[in-house]
Amino acid sequence: MPISHASIHQHPDSAGGKQQNSPDIGDILDRGDIVTGHQTTSKKRLLEEIANLFAAQLPNVEAGQIFSTLIERENLGSTGIGHGVALPHGRVSGLNNVYGIFLHLQNPLDFDAVDHLPVNLVFAILVPEDATEEHLKLLASLAGIFRDQETRQKLLETSDPAIIRNIFDSATENVVQH
């Protein structure tokens, strides 16, 4: 399966009607990326690749700084939340916005997840250094989205970045309503 790599820069509903107390996952993905069919060899290598993807979009932040941030957080405890999902994240100085990259891995990867299952859905986020509350809300929102088996299954069944973006939009609306 070839790797599909796309940045989506506009979405007509990016502010439309969603409650502002929940981070807008779609806007975060618009500033980041959606990558499907990604292949990698280890958790450490995946975090390096994520750091490189972020650095390519953030000219004022170096990949090494991002990688160090992700590794430091991972050393506190795995960000593998279970059900084949990982949420690597960290705070980075020099950012003005939250950035996210969603990766659908071609082959599941050992991530030391809480349920000991390999990971194939990864949503990495970087937040500004002082965005503590936004960071926590975003992690809670993502955990709620990924808790839903139907959402996880839909994400596993598609390689189309536009469909993935729509799945997150729908899932975000469902989490906000509940």
N, CA and C atoms as a LAMMPS dump frame, in Angstrom:
ITEM: TIMESTEP
0
ITEM: NUMBER OF ATOMS
534
ITEM: BOX BOUNDS ff ff ff
-5.0000000000000000e+02 5.0000000000000000e+02
-5.0000000000000000e+02 5.0000000000000000e+02
-5.0000000000000000e+02 5.0000000000000000e+02
ITEM: ATOMS id mol type element x y z
1 1 1 N 0.856 -1.173 0
2 1 2 C 0 0 0
3 1 3 C 0.897 1.23 0
4 2 1 N 0.714 2.156 -0.937
5 2 2 C 1.538 3.353 -0.966
6 2 3 C 1.165 4.301 0.163
7 3 1 N 2.118 5.101 0.537
8 3 2 C 1.851 6.091 1.578
9 3 3 C 1.068 7.239 0.972
10 4 1 N 0.002 7.618 1.629
11 4 2 C -0.762 8.793 1.229
12 4 3 C -0.42 9.886 2.215
13 5 1 N -0.07 11.04 1.717
14 5 2 C 0.403 12.115 2.559
15 5 3 C -0.27 13.388 2.082
16 6 1 N -1.04 14.02 2.949
17 6 2 C -1.753 15.204 2.499
18 6 3 C -1.898 16.204 3.629
19 7 1 N -1.75 17.44 3.289
20 7 2 C -2.097 18.518 4.204
21 7 3 C -3.387 19.132 3.694
22 8 1 N -4.307 19.336 4.575
23 8 2 C -5.584 19.933 4.2
24 8 3 C -5.606 21.31 4.829
25 9 1 N -5.744 22.35 4.018
26 9 2 C -5.583 23.69 4.547
27 9 3 C -6.865 24.474 4.737
28 10 1 N -7.981 24.049 4.18
29 10 2 C -9.211 24.798 4.389
30 10 3 C -10.345 23.838 4.688
31 11 1 N -11.165 24.263 5.576
32 11 2 C -12.356 23.49 5.889
33 11 3 C -13.482 24.471 6.141
34 12 1 N -14.58 24.346 5.41
35 12 2 C -15.65 25.337 5.52
36 12 3 C -16.286 25.421 6.895
37 13 1 N -16.233 24.38 7.697
38 13 2 C -16.89 24.391 9.001
39 13 3 C -15.914 24.57 10.149
40 14 1 N -14.735 25.089 9.899
41 14 2 C -13.734 25.1 10.952
42 14 3 C -14.189 25.84 12.211
43 15 1 N -15.1 26.781 12.104
44 15 2 C -15.603 27.438 13.307
45 15 3 C -17.101 27.247 13.466
46 16 1 N -17.742 26.627 12.528
47 16 2 C -19.193 26.579 12.462
48 16 3 C -19.88 25.819 13.558
49 17 1 N -20.372 26.512 14.564
50 17 2 C -21.282 25.919 15.516
51 17 3 C -20.688 25.016 16.567
52 18 1 N -19.396 24.792 16.578
53 18 2 C -18.836 23.913 17.601
54 18 3 C -18.608 24.707 18.874
55 19 1 N -18.78 24.047 20.007
56 19 2 C -18.554 24.714 21.266
57 19 3 C -17.058 24.99 21.414
58 20 1 N -16.72 26.171 21.879
59 20 2 C -15.325 26.568 21.979
60 20 3 C -14.619 25.943 23.179
61 21 1 N -15.336 25.273 24.068
62 21 2 C -14.674 24.669 25.206
63 21 3 C -13.977 23.364 24.837
64 22 1 N -14.169 22.892 23.642
65 22 2 C -13.495 21.686 23.179
66 22 3 C -12.585 22.053 22.016
67 23 1 N -11.327 21.619 22.055
68 23 2 C -10.413 21.948 20.961
69 23 3 C -10.942 21.417 19.634
70 24 1 N -10.744 22.178 18.571
71 24 2 C -11.189 21.769 17.251
72 24 3 C -10.113 20.909 16.589
73 25 1 N -10.335 19.613 16.595
74 25 2 C -9.369 18.654 16.047
75 25 3 C -9.113 18.947 14.573
76 26 1 N -10.151 19.312 13.836
77 26 2 C -9.992 19.605 12.417
78 26 3 C -9.028 20.75 12.176
79 27 1 N -9.164 21.832 12.953
80 27 2 C -8.248 22.953 12.802
81 27 3 C -6.815 22.538 13.115
82 28 1 N -6.667 21.692 14.106
83 28 2 C -5.334 21.216 14.478
84 28 3 C -4.733 20.388 13.347
85 29 1 N -5.554 19.549 12.734
86 29 2 C -5.069 18.762 11.591
87 29 3 C -4.772 19.645 10.387
88 30 1 N -5.55 20.713 10.213
89 30 2 C -5.289 21.635 9.105
90 30 3 C -3.902 22.257 9.223
91 31 1 N -3.464 22.5 10.46
92 31 2 C -2.128 23.055 10.677
93 31 3 C -1.079 21.949 10.672
94 32 1 N -1.515 20.692 10.67
95 32 2 C -0.589 19.57 10.734
96 32 3 C -0.642 18.728 9.492
97 33 1 N -0.97 17.457 9.676
98 33 2 C -0.922 16.543 8.543
99 33 3 C -1.705 15.268 8.851
100 34 1 N -2.037 14.564 7.789
101 34 2 C -2.641 13.239 7.87
102 34 3 C -1.791 12.333 6.99
103 35 1 N -1.272 11.261 7.572
104 35 2 C -0.396 10.351 6.844
105 35 3 C -0.947 8.935 6.994
106 36 1 N -1.175 8.256 5.87
107 36 2 C -1.666 6.881 5.934
108 36 3 C -0.664 5.941 5.278
109 37 1 N -0.717 4.682 5.68
110 37 2 C 0.181 3.683 5.121
111 37 3 C 1.612 3.852 5.586
112 38 1 N 1.8 4.543 6.701
113 38 2 C 3.153 4.824 7.187
114 38 3 C 3.823 3.545 7.694
115 39 1 N 5.056 3.37 7.312
116 39 2 C 5.833 2.22 7.764
117 39 3 C 7.012 2.709 8.594
118 40 1 N 7.258 2.02 9.686
119 40 2 C 8.395 2.358 10.533
120 40 3 C 8.832 1.107 11.278
121 41 1 N 9.979 1.178 11.942
122 41 2 C 10.556 -0.021 12.532
123 41 3 C 10.479 -0.075 14.049
124 42 1 N 10.309 1.062 14.708
125 42 2 C 10.284 1.07 16.171
126 42 3 C 9.587 2.323 16.678
127 43 1 N 9.248 2.294 17.951
128 43 2 C 8.63 3.448 18.588
129 43 3 C 9.557 4.661 18.511
130 44 1 N 10.83 4.462 18.826
131 44 2 C 11.788 5.565 18.78
132 44 3 C 11.887 6.141 17.369
133 45 1 N 11.967 5.267 16.38
134 45 2 C 12.058 5.729 14.989
135 45 3 C 10.786 6.491 14.597
136 46 1 N 9.627 6.017 15.034
137 46 2 C 8.371 6.711 14.743
138 46 3 C 8.396 8.121 15.332
139 47 1 N 8.857 8.262 16.565
140 47 2 C 8.917 9.578 17.187
141 47 3 C 9.89 10.498 16.443
142 48 1 N 10.986 9.951 15.939
143 48 2 C 11.916 10.739 15.112
144 48 3 C 11.221 11.206 13.827
145 49 1 N 10.49 10.302 13.206
146 49 2 C 9.786 10.639 11.961
147 49 3 C 8.707 11.692 12.205
148 50 1 N 7.997 11.576 13.318
149 50 2 C 6.986 12.576 13.681
150 50 3 C 7.666 13.934 13.893
151 51 1 N 8.786 13.937 14.597
152 51 2 C 9.519 15.185 14.827
153 51 3 C 9.934 15.821 13.504
154 52 1 N 10.381 15.019 12.559
155 52 2 C 10.774 15.539 11.243
156 52 3 C 9.574 16.097 10.484
157 53 1 N 8.421 15.422 10.573
158 53 2 C 7.207 15.928 9.918
159 53 3 C 6.789 17.276 10.499
160 54 1 N 6.808 17.377 11.828
161 54 2 C 6.468 18.643 12.465
162 54 3 C 7.467 19.737 12.071
163 55 1 N 8.76 19.424 12.133
164 55 2 C 9.799 20.424 11.85
165 55 3 C 9.698 20.956 10.423
166 56 1 N 9.252 20.121 9.498
167 56 2 C 9.102 20.564 8.112
168 56 3 C 8.035 21.659 7.988
169 57 1 N 7.11 21.693 8.943
170 57 2 C 6.026 22.681 8.918
171 57 3 C 6.275 23.856 9.852
172 58 1 N 7.251 23.714 10.726
173 58 2 C 7.513 24.724 11.753
174 58 3 C 8.942 25.24 11.605
175 59 1 N 9.155 26.258 10.774
176 59 2 C 10.513 26.699 10.485
177 59 3 C 11.298 27.204 11.695
178 60 1 N 10.618 27.61 12.762
179 60 2 C 11.312 28.13 13.942
180 60 3 C 11.611 27.07 14.994
181 61 1 N 11.259 25.808 14.711
182 61 2 C 11.466 24.741 15.678
183 61 3 C 12.228 23.61 14.994
184 62 1 N 13.282 23.15 15.637
185 62 2 C 14.108 22.096 15.059
186 62 3 C 13.572 20.714 15.412
187 63 1 N 13.798 19.788 14.498
188 63 2 C 13.354 18.408 14.703
189 63 3 C 13.939 17.823 15.978
190 64 1 N 15.18 18.137 16.28
191 64 2 C 15.821 17.612 17.489
192 64 3 C 15.122 18.062 18.753
193 65 1 N 14.678 19.325 18.778
194 65 2 C 13.944 19.84 19.932
195 65 3 C 12.61 19.105 20.089
196 66 1 N 11.917 18.895 18.974
197 66 2 C 10.625 18.196 19.011
198 66 3 C 10.821 16.752 19.458
199 67 1 N 11.825 16.087 18.878
200 67 2 C 12.104 14.693 19.244
201 67 3 C 12.409 14.585 20.736
202 68 1 N 13.252 15.488 21.246
203 68 2 C 13.583 15.462 22.676
204 68 3 C 12.339 15.623 23.537
205 69 1 N 11.462 16.54 23.131
206 69 2 C 10.217 16.77 23.864
207 69 3 C 9.348 15.51 23.877
208 70 1 N 9.209 14.87 22.708
209 70 2 C 8.385 13.653 22.618
210 70 3 C 8.994 12.512 23.428
211 71 1 N 10.314 12.355 23.351
212 71 2 C 10.996 11.283 24.099
213 71 3 C 10.892 11.526 25.603
214 72 1 N 11.109 12.782 26.033
215 72 2 C 10.998 13.095 27.461
216 72 3 C 9.614 12.742 27.985
217 73 1 N 8.575 13.079 27.225
218 73 2 C 7.214 12.752 27.653
219 73 3 C 7.01 11.247 27.674
220 74 1 N 7.528 10.562 26.663
221 74 2 C 7.362 9.112 26.585
222 74 3 C 8.085 8.407 27.737
223 75 1 N 9.19 8.978 28.187
224 75 2 C 9.938 8.405 29.308
225 75 3 C 9.18 8.505 30.626
226 76 1 N 8.22 9.424 30.699
227 76 2 C 7.377 9.524 31.896
228 76 3 C 6.355 8.386 31.957
229 77 1 N 6.045 7.807 30.82
230 77 2 C 5.069 6.732 30.709
231 77 3 C 4.557 6.702 29.288
232 78 1 N 4.252 5.542 28.817
233 78 2 C 3.828 5.403 27.429
234 78 3 C 2.581 6.231 27.141
235 79 1 N 2.568 6.823 25.958
236 79 2 C 1.383 7.546 25.504
237 79 3 C 0.475 6.622 24.687
238 80 1 N 0.766 5.328 24.713
239 80 2 C -0.117 4.333 24.112
240 80 3 C -1.314 4.159 25.04
241 81 1 N -2.485 4.65 24.608
242 81 2 C -3.652 4.694 25.501
243 81 3 C -4.52 3.441 25.43
244 82 1 N -4.142 2.506 24.562
245 82 2 C -4.918 1.28 24.432
246 82 3 C -5.712 1.243 23.145
247 83 1 N -6.221 0.059 22.828
248 83 2 C -7.04 -0.163 21.638
249 83 3 C -6.304 0.172 20.342
250 84 1 N -4.963 0.036 20.351
251 84 2 C -4.187 0.308 19.148
252 84 3 C -3.935 1.772 18.876
253 85 1 N -4.051 2.615 19.9
254 85 2 C -3.938 4.069 19.74
255 85 3 C -2.811 4.617 20.615
256 86 1 N -2.051 5.566 20.054
257 86 2 C -1.048 6.299 20.821
258 86 3 C -1.242 7.795 20.59
259 87 1 N -0.988 8.571 21.637
260 87 2 C -1.118 10.032 21.571
261 87 3 C 0.185 10.698 22.031
262 88 1 N 1.261 10.53 21.285
263 88 2 C 2.5 11.215 21.689
264 88 3 C 2.276 12.724 21.652
265 89 1 N 2.804 13.422 22.66
266 89 2 C 2.539 14.843 22.761
267 89 3 C 3.616 15.538 23.575
268 90 1 N 3.636 16.848 23.435
269 90 2 C 4.568 17.623 24.225
270 90 3 C 4.359 19.103 24.047
271 91 1 N 4.919 19.855 24.985
272 91 2 C 4.887 21.314 24.934
273 91 3 C 6.202 21.796 24.352
274 92 1 N 6.1 22.758 23.43
275 92 2 C 7.282 23.251 22.742
276 92 3 C 7.287 24.774 22.772
277 93 1 N 8.406 25.347 23.185
278 93 2 C 8.519 26.812 23.168
279 93 3 C 8.608 27.29 21.724
280 94 1 N 8.083 28.468 21.495
281 94 2 C 8.128 29.046 20.159
282 94 3 C 6.887 28.791 19.326
283 95 1 N 5.949 28.014 19.837
284 95 2 C 4.709 27.758 19.095
285 95 3 C 3.635 28.755 19.52
286 96 1 N 2.804 29.146 18.552
287 96 2 C 1.659 30.007 18.845
288 96 3 C 0.342 29.251 18.754
289 97 1 N 0.371 28.075 18.132
290 97 2 C -0.83 27.266 17.927
291 97 3 C -0.536 25.823 18.301
292 98 1 N -1.605 25.051 18.386
293 98 2 C -1.494 23.612 18.566
294 98 3 C -1.375 22.987 17.175
295 99 1 N -0.495 22.009 17.037
296 99 2 C -0.295 21.302 15.771
297 99 3 C -0.506 19.813 16.01
298 100 1 N -1.086 19.141 15.021
299 100 2 C -1.322 17.706 15.141
300 100 3 C -1.002 16.974 13.861
301 101 1 N -0.544 15.761 14.031
302 101 2 C -0.308 14.87 12.898
303 101 3 C -0.969 13.537 13.231
304 102 1 N -1.84 13.098 12.337
305 102 2 C -2.457 11.786 12.479
306 102 3 C -1.751 10.828 11.538
307 103 1 N -1.344 9.682 12.07
308 103 2 C -0.702 8.652 11.255
309 103 3 C -1.457 7.345 11.41
310 104 1 N -1.744 6.727 10.293
311 104 2 C -2.289 5.373 10.267
312 104 3 C -1.135 4.489 9.823
313 105 1 N -0.62 3.68 10.73
314 105 2 C 0.536 2.843 10.431
315 105 3 C 0.119 1.624 9.619
316 106 1 N 0.923 1.283 8.643
317 106 2 C 0.625 0.109 7.818
318 106 3 C 0.708 -1.171 8.639
319 107 1 N 1.704 -1.247 9.509
320 107 2 C 1.87 -2.422 10.373
321 107 3 C 1.859 -1.975 11.827
322 108 1 N 1.052 -2.633 12.669
323 108 2 C 1.014 -2.265 14.085
324 108 3 C 2.413 -2.329 14.712
325 109 1 N 2.638 -1.457 15.684
326 109 2 C 3.95 -1.258 16.278
327 109 3 C 3.855 -1.378 17.793
328 110 1 N 4.814 -2.081 18.406
329 110 2 C 4.859 -2.153 19.861
330 110 3 C 5.124 -0.757 20.403
331 111 1 N 4.271 -0.286 21.298
332 111 2 C 4.367 1.075 21.814
333 111 3 C 4.317 1.097 23.335
334 112 1 N 4.459 -0.077 23.961
335 112 2 C 4.336 -0.179 25.417
336 112 3 C 3.011 0.38 25.918
337 113 1 N 1.963 0.135 25.164
338 113 2 C 0.64 0.677 25.503
339 113 3 C 0.121 0.074 26.8
340 114 1 N -0.817 0.774 27.422
341 114 2 C -1.353 0.33 28.708
342 114 3 C -2.009 -1.042 28.623
343 115 1 N -2.576 -1.384 27.464
344 115 2 C -3.206 -2.7 27.32
345 115 3 C -2.284 -3.711 26.626
346 116 1 N -1.033 -3.333 26.409
347 116 2 C -0.003 -4.192 25.806
348 116 3 C -0.281 -4.564 24.357
349 117 1 N -1.261 -3.926 23.722
350 117 2 C -1.552 -4.195 22.318
351 117 3 C -0.714 -3.27 21.439
352 118 1 N -0.331 -3.736 20.25
353 118 2 C 0.424 -2.862 19.346
354 118 3 C -0.447 -1.717 18.838
355 119 1 N 0.208 -0.66 18.404
356 119 2 C -0.448 0.577 17.995
357 119 3 C -0.428 0.702 16.472
358 120 1 N -1.551 1.128 15.9
359 120 2 C -1.561 1.434 14.465
360 120 3 C -2.242 2.767 14.157
361 121 1 N -2.813 3.422 15.157
362 121 2 C -3.382 4.764 15.008
363 121 3 C -2.629 5.692 15.957
364 122 1 N -2.019 6.734 15.403
365 122 2 C -1.19 7.646 16.187
366 122 3 C -1.642 9.079 15.91
367 123 1 N -1.938 9.805 16.958
368 123 2 C -2.253 11.223 16.82
369 123 3 C -1.242 11.964 17.689
370 124 1 N -0.26 12.585 17.046
371 124 2 C 0.781 13.324 17.758
372 124 3 C 0.39 14.793 17.824
373 125 1 N 0.615 15.415 18.982
374 125 2 C 0.292 16.83 19.119
375 125 3 C 1.445 17.583 19.776
376 126 1 N 1.592 18.819 19.323
377 126 2 C 2.502 19.771 19.943
378 126 3 C 1.685 20.982 20.34
379 127 1 N 1.92 21.457 21.549
380 127 2 C 1.205 22.631 22.033
381 127 3 C 2.215 23.676 22.486
382 128 1 N 1.802 24.956 22.488
383 128 2 C 2.683 25.989 23.023
384 128 3 C 3.053 25.673 24.471
385 129 1 N 4.221 26.104 24.859
386 129 2 C 4.752 25.774 26.184
387 129 3 C 3.819 26.155 27.329
388 130 1 N 3.065 27.245 27.175
389 130 2 C 2.203 27.714 28.255
390 130 3 C 0.741 27.299 28.109
391 131 1 N 0.436 26.394 27.191
392 131 2 C -0.96 26.013 26.912
393 131 3 C -1.396 24.802 27.74
394 132 1 N -1.246 24.876 29.035
395 132 2 C -1.549 23.737 29.903
396 132 3 C -2.998 23.295 29.809
397 133 1 N -3.933 24.232 29.96
398 133 2 C -5.351 23.858 29.949
399 133 3 C -5.78 23.338 28.576
400 134 1 N -5.362 24.023 27.515
401 134 2 C -5.706 23.584 26.163
402 134 3 C -5.129 22.189 25.886
403 135 1 N -3.913 21.957 26.361
404 135 2 C -3.251 20.669 26.2
405 135 3 C -4.077 19.557 26.844
406 136 1 N -4.502 19.778 28.062
407 136 2 C -5.276 18.762 28.781
408 136 3 C -6.642 18.526 28.138
409 137 1 N -7.307 19.61 27.698
410 137 2 C -8.602 19.464 27.03
411 137 3 C -8.464 18.681 25.723
412 138 1 N -7.401 18.973 24.987
413 138 2 C -7.17 18.286 23.726
414 138 3 C -6.927 16.799 23.952
415 139 1 N -6.092 16.462 24.911
416 139 2 C -5.835 15.046 25.21
417 139 3 C -7.121 14.336 25.635
418 140 1 N -7.93 14.988 26.457
419 140 2 C -9.203 14.396 26.892
420 140 3 C -10.139 14.21 25.698
421 141 1 N -10.196 15.199 24.815
422 141 2 C -11.05 15.103 23.633
423 141 3 C -10.602 13.954 22.731
424 142 1 N -9.304 13.866 22.486
425 142 2 C -8.786 12.778 21.642
426 142 3 C -9.036 11.416 22.284
427 143 1 N -8.825 11.314 23.586
428 143 2 C -9.079 10.044 24.266
429 143 3 C -10.544 9.647 24.12
430 144 1 N -11.442 10.629 24.235
431 144 2 C -12.865 10.35 24.048
432 144 3 C -13.176 9.876 22.644
433 145 1 N -12.574 10.508 21.658
434 145 2 C -12.78 10.1 20.262
435 145 3 C -12.294 8.677 20.048
436 146 1 N -11.099 8.378 20.512
437 146 2 C -10.505 7.066 20.26
438 146 3 C -11.097 5.966 21.146
439 147 1 N -11.843 6.346 22.162
440 147 2 C -12.511 5.346 22.998
441 147 3 C -13.614 4.629 22.215
442 148 1 N -14.138 5.302 21.195
443 148 2 C -15.241 4.757 20.413
444 148 3 C -14.737 3.754 19.365
445 149 1 N -15.155 2.503 19.505
446 149 2 C -14.688 1.448 18.602
447 149 3 C -15.079 1.722 17.147
448 150 1 N -16.268 2.249 16.933
449 150 2 C -16.718 2.524 15.563
450 150 3 C -15.815 3.569 14.89
451 151 1 N -15.439 4.589 15.633
452 151 2 C -14.54 5.615 15.085
453 151 3 C -13.188 5.005 14.752
454 152 1 N -12.642 4.222 15.677
455 152 2 C -11.346 3.577 15.411
456 152 3 C -11.432 2.704 14.165
457 153 1 N -12.516 1.956 14.027
458 153 2 C -12.68 1.067 12.875
459 153 3 C -12.752 1.86 11.572
460 154 1 N -13.494 2.954 11.577
461 154 2 C -13.573 3.797 10.376
462 154 3 C -12.196 4.325 9.988
463 155 1 N -11.421 4.753 10.977
464 155 2 C -10.078 5.264 10.699
465 155 3 C -9.169 4.179 10.126
466 156 1 N -9.357 2.948 10.589
467 156 2 C -8.549 1.836 10.088
468 156 3 C -8.926 1.433 8.664
469 157 1 N -10.17 1.684 8.299
470 157 2 C -10.678 1.2 7.01
471 157 3 C -10.449 2.157 5.846
472 158 1 N -9.925 3.349 6.098
473 158 2 C -9.741 4.298 4.994
474 158 3 C -8.306 4.787 4.919
475 159 1 N -7.901 5.138 3.723
476 159 2 C -6.594 5.763 3.53
477 159 3 C -6.749 7.146 2.893
478 160 1 N -7.983 7.627 2.804
479 160 2 C -8.263 8.92 2.192
480 160 3 C -8.21 10.017 3.265
481 161 1 N -7.245 10.941 3.164
482 161 2 C -7.119 11.989 4.181
483 161 3 C -8.382 12.836 4.363
484 162 1 N -9.119 13.098 3.293
485 162 2 C -10.347 13.892 3.42
486 162 3 C -11.396 13.144 4.243
487 163 1 N -11.504 11.843 4.036
488 163 2 C -12.448 11.04 4.828
489 163 3 C -11.996 10.991 6.287
490 164 1 N -10.698 10.834 6.504
491 164 2 C -10.171 10.821 7.874
492 164 3 C -10.503 12.137 8.57
493 165 1 N -10.314 13.234 7.879
494 165 2 C -10.628 14.565 8.427
495 165 3 C -12.102 14.634 8.804
496 166 1 N -12.98 14.119 7.935
497 166 2 C -14.422 14.11 8.219
498 166 3 C -14.768 13.221 9.403
499 167 1 N -14.074 12.092 9.532
500 167 2 C -14.301 11.2 10.681
501 167 3 C -13.983 11.944 11.973
502 168 1 N -12.875 12.676 11.988
503 168 2 C -12.534 13.446 13.193
504 168 3 C -13.545 14.55 13.455
505 169 1 N -14.023 15.219 12.395
506 169 2 C -15.051 16.248 12.586
507 169 3 C -16.304 15.654 13.225
508 170 1 N -16.775 14.543 12.692
509 170 2 C -17.982 13.897 13.234
510 170 3 C -17.758 13.417 14.661
511 171 1 N -16.606 12.806 14.893
512 171 2 C -16.308 12.29 16.223
513 171 3 C -16.192 13.421 17.239
514 172 1 N -15.618 14.543 16.837
515 172 2 C -15.495 15.698 17.729
516 172 3 C -16.874 16.217 18.103
517 173 1 N -17.767 16.3 17.129
518 173 2 C -19.129 16.758 17.411
519 173 3 C -19.823 15.813 18.389
520 174 1 N -19.613 14.514 18.227
521 174 2 C -20.238 13.533 19.127
522 174 3 C -19.682 13.65 20.541
523 175 1 N -18.373 13.881 20.679
524 175 2 C -17.764 14.018 22.002
525 175 3 C -18.278 15.274 22.677
526 176 1 N -18.405 16.387 21.92
527 176 2 C -18.901 17.643 22.476
528 176 3 C -20.34 17.505 22.959
529 177 1 N -21.163 16.748 22.227
530 177 2 C -22.566 16.589 22.592
531 177 3 C -22.756 15.724 23.832
532 178 1 N -21.793 14.876 24.142
533 178 2 C -21.983 13.96 25.285
534 178 3 C -21.316 14.42 26.523
